[in-house]
Amino acid sequence: MDTKGFNQFTACGGCAAKLSQDLLQQILGNLPTSADPNLLVGFDTSDDAAVYKLRDDLALIHTLDFFPPMVDDPYLFGKIAAANALSDVYAMGGEVLSALNIVAFPEGMDAAVLEEILRGGAEKVREAGGLLCGGHSIADQTPKYGLSVTGTVHPDGILRNNTCRMGDQIILTKPLGVGLITAAYGLGEATKESYLHAVSSMETLNQYAMETARNFRIHAATDVTGFGFLGHLNEMVTPAYSIHVTANRVPYIPEAHQLAEKFFITGGGMKNRKSLAGKVAFHGLDMAAEEILFDPQTSGGLLLSVHPEDADALLAALGELDVPFLPTTVVGQVVERGTHNIQVTW
């Protein structure tokens, strides 16, 4: 299999390829919204997926996601891209039903590369319990892959991203730093150990964490992708409350901090910092620690806003799963409204 040219897009791949939050909010704010009462979740709240009610006991979740590669192995890229797309269904509290492939591929590249991408994606859809039903492809100079996913959820079980309650504890289910690690690895600056740590995290489905979380009082949820930890946490904030983050409790791949200290930072992280200007206040963090919180994640973990009386029990239940890199601590708390959306202390 000839993979020549496949990984030349690594530095701008994955969810780091997202457009900025500011630009998207500006554009979406000018679009008309639907008045259909059965559209339970649309694009107006920047949530992870759309939800449409079919019956009193059944709603459909619709989402899609795709991007250029951030790893140099087509098979791993397919698995990671699929896990990332499937994650939106779990972030809404649902279960995966079916998926369609979205493919852009250079006509001059070895077709075996595309086969490996699709094989990786198909395996993840099957692991999620979903049906891969087909898809659509176009010729493009840059390989891109992802899924359009349909899921199901009971209308009473929908988890939105902005319905936290005062006193809730915030739990993050995967470590940060995969954007920094994969970009640096493509330049020969990160270790193979950290790269494999990042790959293992990215290809892990959020299905297992959500199946456990459903047994507890989860008031809001989202997943961490291209807007970084702080960008997606900011989408959970409303004018009624702020969120306080204890940065030294936030899990991350250790080498990510070392890379940030050497200024191996990503363009996506810089976009995220700019988009959140005036919304986040830092106290006691060094630049590298801040950069990890802005770092765009690909197939990142879930952010769960859980009732304070359930947080310890949820962490214990997550710790019993045979899944790598699940959390051991609370990373934040929903607090009284302050001058900033998010307060970050060390």
C-alpha positions as CSV (number, residue, x, y, z in Angstrom):
1,M,0.0,0.0,0.0
2,D,1.4,3.4,-1.1
3,T,0.7,6.0,1.6
4,K,2.9,8.7,0.0
5,G,1.4,12.1,0.7
6,F,-1.1,10.8,3.2
7,N,0.3,12.4,6.3
8,Q,1.5,15.7,4.8
9,F,-1.7,17.2,6.2
10,T,-1.1,16.1,9.8
11,A,-0.4,19.5,11.3
12,C,-3.7,20.9,10.2
13,G,-5.7,17.7,10.5
14,G,-8.4,16.4,12.8
15,C,-10.6,18.9,14.7
16,A,-7.9,21.5,14.5
17,A,-9.2,22.1,11.0
18,K,-12.5,23.6,12.4
19,L,-13.5,27.1,11.6
20,S,-13.3,29.5,14.6
21,Q,-16.2,29.8,17.0
22,D,-16.5,33.5,16.4
23,L,-17.0,33.0,12.6
24,L,-19.5,30.2,13.1
25,Q,-21.6,32.2,15.6
26,Q,-21.6,35.2,13.3
27,I,-22.9,33.2,10.4
28,L,-25.3,30.9,12.2
29,G,-26.8,33.9,14.0
30,N,-28.0,35.3,10.7
31,L,-29.8,32.1,9.6
32,P,-33.5,31.5,10.1
33,T,-34.4,29.0,12.8
34,S,-37.2,26.4,12.6
35,A,-40.6,26.9,14.2
36,D,-41.3,23.1,14.2
37,P,-42.1,22.1,17.8
38,N,-40.8,18.6,17.1
39,L,-37.3,20.0,16.6
40,L,-36.2,19.7,20.2
41,V,-32.6,20.8,19.6
42,G,-31.4,22.8,16.7
43,F,-28.3,24.9,15.8
44,D,-29.3,27.9,17.8
45,T,-27.7,26.7,21.1
46,S,-24.4,25.4,19.5
47,D,-25.2,21.9,20.8
48,D,-23.5,18.8,19.6
49,A,-26.3,17.4,17.4
50,A,-29.9,18.1,16.2
51,V,-32.7,16.2,17.9
52,Y,-36.1,15.7,16.3
53,K,-39.1,14.1,18.1
54,L,-40.9,11.3,16.3
55,R,-43.1,10.1,19.2
56,D,-43.5,10.9,22.9
57,D,-41.0,8.1,23.6
58,L,-38.6,8.4,20.7
59,A,-36.5,11.1,19.1
60,L,-33.8,11.0,16.4
61,I,-30.3,12.5,16.8
62,H,-28.7,13.8,13.6
63,T,-25.0,14.8,13.4
64,L,-22.0,14.7,11.0
65,D,-18.3,15.3,11.3
66,F,-15.3,14.9,9.0
67,F,-11.8,16.3,8.7
68,P,-8.3,15.7,7.2
69,P,-5.9,13.2,8.8
70,M,-4.0,14.0,12.0
71,V,-2.1,10.7,12.1
72,D,0.0,8.9,9.5
73,D,-1.8,5.6,9.5
74,P,-5.0,5.4,7.3
75,Y,-6.6,2.7,9.3
76,L,-6.1,4.6,12.6
77,F,-7.3,7.8,10.9
78,G,-10.5,6.0,10.0
79,K,-11.1,4.7,13.5
80,I,-10.4,8.1,15.1
81,A,-12.6,10.0,12.6
82,A,-15.5,7.6,13.2
83,A,-15.1,7.7,17.0
84,N,-15.2,11.5,16.8
85,A,-18.3,11.6,14.7
86,L,-20.1,9.0,16.8
87,S,-19.3,11.0,20.0
88,D,-21.9,13.6,19.3
89,V,-24.7,11.0,19.8
90,Y,-23.3,10.1,23.2
91,A,-22.9,13.7,24.1
92,M,-26.7,14.1,23.6
93,G,-27.4,11.1,25.8
94,G,-28.3,8.8,22.9
95,E,-27.4,5.5,21.3
96,V,-26.0,5.0,17.7
97,L,-28.5,3.7,15.1
98,S,-26.8,4.1,11.7
99,A,-24.1,5.9,9.9
100,L,-23.0,7.0,6.4
101,N,-19.5,7.6,5.2
102,I,-18.3,11.0,4.0
103,V,-15.2,10.7,1.9
104,A,-12.9,13.1,0.0
105,F,-9.9,11.4,-1.7
106,P,-7.2,12.2,-4.2
107,E,-7.8,10.2,-7.4
108,G,-4.0,9.7,-7.8
109,M,-3.5,8.1,-4.4
110,D,-3.4,4.3,-3.8
111,A,-7.0,3.0,-3.5
112,A,-5.7,0.7,-0.7
113,V,-5.3,3.8,1.5
114,L,-9.0,4.6,1.2
115,E,-9.9,1.0,1.9
116,E,-7.9,1.1,5.1
117,I,-9.6,4.4,6.2
118,L,-13.0,2.9,5.5
119,R,-12.1,-0.3,7.3
120,G,-11.2,1.6,10.4
121,G,-14.4,3.6,10.3
122,A,-16.5,0.5,9.8
123,E,-15.0,-1.2,12.8
124,K,-15.9,1.7,15.0
125,V,-19.4,1.9,13.8
126,R,-19.8,-1.8,14.4
127,E,-18.3,-1.5,17.9
128,A,-20.8,1.2,18.6
129,G,-23.6,-1.2,17.7
130,G,-24.6,0.8,14.6
131,L,-25.2,0.0,11.0
132,L,-23.0,1.4,8.3
133,C,-25.4,2.0,5.4
134,G,-23.3,3.6,2.6
135,G,-22.2,7.1,2.0
136,H,-20.9,9.6,-0.5
137,S,-17.4,10.4,-2.0
138,I,-15.8,13.1,-4.0
139,A,-12.4,13.6,-5.6
140,D,-10.3,16.1,-3.6
141,Q,-6.6,16.9,-3.3
142,T,-6.8,16.5,0.5
143,P,-8.0,13.3,2.0
144,K,-11.0,13.8,4.4
145,Y,-13.2,11.3,6.2
146,G,-16.0,11.2,8.6
147,L,-19.6,10.1,9.2
148,S,-23.1,11.3,9.2
149,V,-24.7,9.6,12.2
150,T,-28.2,8.9,13.2
151,G,-29.0,8.0,16.8
152,T,-32.0,7.5,19.1
153,V,-32.9,9.0,22.5
154,H,-36.0,9.3,24.6
155,P,-37.1,12.9,24.6
156,D,-36.9,13.0,28.4
157,G,-33.3,11.7,28.3
158,I,-31.8,14.3,26.0
159,L,-28.6,15.9,27.5
160,R,-28.1,19.4,26.3
161,N,-24.9,21.3,26.6
162,N,-26.2,24.4,28.5
163,T,-28.4,23.1,31.3
164,C,-26.0,22.9,34.2
165,R,-27.3,23.5,37.7
166,M,-25.8,25.4,40.5
167,G,-23.3,23.4,42.4
168,D,-22.9,20.7,39.7
169,Q,-19.4,19.1,39.5
170,I,-17.7,19.0,36.1
171,I,-16.0,15.8,35.0
172,L,-13.8,15.3,31.9
173,T,-13.5,11.7,30.7
174,K,-10.3,11.9,28.5
175,P,-7.0,13.6,28.9
176,L,-6.2,16.8,26.9
177,G,-3.2,17.5,24.7
178,V,-3.8,15.3,21.7
179,G,-3.7,18.3,19.3
180,L,-0.3,19.4,20.6
181,I,1.0,15.8,20.6
182,T,-0.1,14.8,17.1
183,A,1.0,18.1,15.5
184,A,4.5,17.8,17.2
185,Y,4.8,14.2,16.3
186,G,4.3,15.0,12.7
187,L,7.3,17.3,12.9
188,G,9.4,14.7,14.7
189,E,9.2,16.5,18.0
190,A,7.0,14.3,20.2
191,T,7.8,10.9,21.5
192,K,6.3,7.7,20.1
193,E,5.0,6.9,23.6
194,S,3.0,10.1,23.8
195,Y,1.8,9.7,20.3
196,L,0.5,6.2,21.0
197,H,-1.1,7.5,24.2
198,A,-2.9,10.2,22.1
199,V,-4.0,7.7,19.5
200,S,-5.4,5.3,22.1
201,S,-7.4,8.1,23.7
202,M,-8.8,9.3,20.3
203,E,-9.9,5.9,19.1
204,T,-11.7,5.1,22.4
205,L,-15.5,5.5,22.0
206,N,-17.3,7.8,24.5
207,Q,-20.0,5.2,24.5
208,Y,-18.7,3.4,27.6
209,A,-18.4,6.6,29.7
210,M,-22.0,7.7,28.7
211,E,-23.5,4.2,29.4
212,T,-22.1,4.6,32.9
213,A,-23.1,8.2,33.3
214,R,-26.7,7.6,32.5
215,N,-27.1,5.9,35.9
216,F,-26.4,9.2,37.7
217,R,-27.9,12.6,37.7
218,I,-26.2,14.2,34.7
219,H,-27.7,17.7,34.0
220,A,-25.7,18.6,30.9
221,A,-23.0,17.2,28.7
222,T,-20.9,17.9,25.6
223,D,-17.8,16.5,24.1
224,V,-14.4,18.2,23.7
225,T,-13.3,18.6,20.1
226,G,-11.8,21.4,18.0
227,F,-12.8,24.3,20.2
228,G,-10.7,22.8,23.0
229,F,-11.6,22.2,26.7
230,L,-12.3,25.9,27.4
231,G,-14.2,26.5,24.2
232,H,-16.7,23.7,24.7
233,L,-16.9,24.4,28.4
234,N,-17.8,28.0,27.5
235,E,-20.8,26.6,25.5
236,M,-22.1,25.1,28.7
237,V,-22.2,28.5,30.4
238,T,-25.4,30.7,30.5
239,P,-26.0,34.1,32.0
240,A,-27.3,32.3,35.1
241,Y,-24.0,30.9,36.2
242,S,-20.3,30.6,35.7
243,I,-17.9,27.6,35.8
244,H,-14.8,27.5,38.0
245,V,-12.0,25.2,36.8
246,T,-9.3,23.8,39.0
247,A,-6.5,23.5,36.4
248,N,-4.2,21.2,38.3
249,R,-6.9,18.6,38.3
250,V,-7.5,18.6,34.5
251,P,-5.9,15.4,33.0
252,Y,-3.5,15.8,30.1
253,I,-0.8,13.8,28.4
254,P,2.4,14.9,30.3
255,E,4.5,15.6,27.2
256,A,1.9,18.2,26.0
257,H,3.0,20.6,28.7
258,Q,6.7,20.2,27.7
259,L,5.8,20.8,24.1
260,A,3.8,23.9,24.9
261,E,6.7,25.2,27.0
262,K,8.8,25.0,23.8
263,F,6.1,26.8,21.9
264,F,5.0,23.8,19.8
265,I,1.5,25.3,19.8
266,T,-1.2,24.8,17.2
267,G,-3.0,27.3,14.9
268,G,-6.3,25.9,16.3
269,G,-5.2,26.7,19.8
270,M,-4.5,30.2,18.9
271,K,-7.9,30.6,17.2
272,N,-9.5,29.2,20.4
273,R,-7.6,31.7,22.6
274,K,-8.7,34.6,20.4
275,S,-12.4,33.4,20.4
276,L,-12.5,33.3,24.2
277,A,-10.9,36.7,24.8
278,G,-12.7,38.4,27.7
279,K,-14.7,35.2,28.6
280,V,-12.0,33.4,30.6
281,A,-10.0,34.6,33.6
282,F,-6.8,32.8,34.5
283,H,-5.1,32.9,38.0
284,G,-1.8,31.2,38.7
285,L,-1.3,29.3,35.4
286,D,1.8,29.4,33.3
287,M,1.4,29.8,29.5
288,A,1.9,26.1,28.8
289,A,-0.9,25.1,31.1
290,E,-3.2,27.7,29.5
291,E,-2.3,26.3,26.0
292,I,-3.3,22.8,27.0
293,L,-6.8,24.1,28.0
294,F,-7.1,25.9,24.6
295,D,-5.6,22.9,22.6
296,P,-8.0,21.6,19.9
297,Q,-8.9,18.0,20.6
298,T,-9.8,15.3,18.1
299,S,-12.3,12.7,19.5
300,G,-11.9,14.2,23.0
301,G,-13.7,13.2,26.1
302,L,-17.1,14.1,27.5
303,L,-17.7,17.0,29.8
304,L,-20.3,16.0,32.3
305,S,-22.2,18.3,34.6
306,V,-23.2,16.0,37.4
307,H,-25.2,16.5,40.6
308,P,-22.6,17.2,43.4
309,E,-23.9,14.2,45.5
310,D,-23.3,11.9,42.5
311,A,-19.9,13.0,41.5
312,D,-17.8,10.6,43.6
313,A,-20.0,7.6,42.8
314,L,-19.8,8.4,39.1
315,L,-16.0,8.7,39.2
316,A,-15.8,5.3,41.1
317,A,-18.1,3.7,38.5
318,L,-16.0,5.1,35.6
319,G,-12.9,3.8,37.3
320,E,-14.3,0.2,37.2
321,L,-14.6,0.3,33.4
322,D,-11.9,-1.5,31.3
323,V,-11.3,1.6,29.3
324,P,-8.0,3.6,29.3
325,F,-7.6,7.1,30.5
326,L,-10.9,7.6,32.3
327,P,-10.9,10.3,35.0
328,T,-10.0,10.2,38.7
329,T,-11.1,13.6,39.8
330,V,-13.5,16.5,39.3
331,V,-12.1,19.3,37.2
332,G,-14.6,22.1,37.9
333,Q,-17.8,23.4,39.5
334,V,-20.8,25.4,38.5
335,V,-20.8,28.5,40.6
336,E,-22.6,31.9,41.0
337,R,-22.3,34.2,38.1
338,G,-19.1,36.2,38.0
339,T,-17.4,38.7,35.8
340,H,-16.3,36.0,33.4
341,N,-17.9,32.9,32.0
342,I,-15.1,30.7,33.2
343,Q,-12.7,31.3,36.1
344,V,-9.5,29.1,36.0
345,T,-7.2,28.8,39.0
346,W,-4.3,26.5,39.6
